Amino acid sequence: MELRWSIETCIENILNRQVSEGGFAQRAGVGFRPDATAWSVIALSGERLYNDIIEKACRHLSQRQLSDGRVPIYDGCNAACWPTPLAILAWKRAGGFKKEIDLAVKFFT
């Protein structure tokens, strides 16, 4: 019972960090971050209830992907591309993002 309450509390906290355009913020009340979005997708993917939220978040994440495959932490900060592997994991969990995954993997090879 206590474990289920903890999981539900964590999911509620994640859902409270949703941003309107899709994706998630690092904490409630701030803007989109690709790393927070990827981790949120990974966490929510354990429950089928959140498929629409996951899909929207992954689409927004893919809109932030650059043409060379990287996913920068902020717009204009292209050198900080460490969220890219997290995005790959999120896209894999969501399914249907093969093009984005292939492009991101190619960036690192």
Buried (B, 14 or more C-beta within 10 A) or exposed (E): EEEEEEEEEEBEEBBEBBBEEBBBBBEEEEEBBBBBBBBBBBBBBEEEEBEEBBBBBBBBBBEBBBEEBBBBBEEEEEEEBEBBBBBBBBBBBBEEBEEBBEBBEEBEE
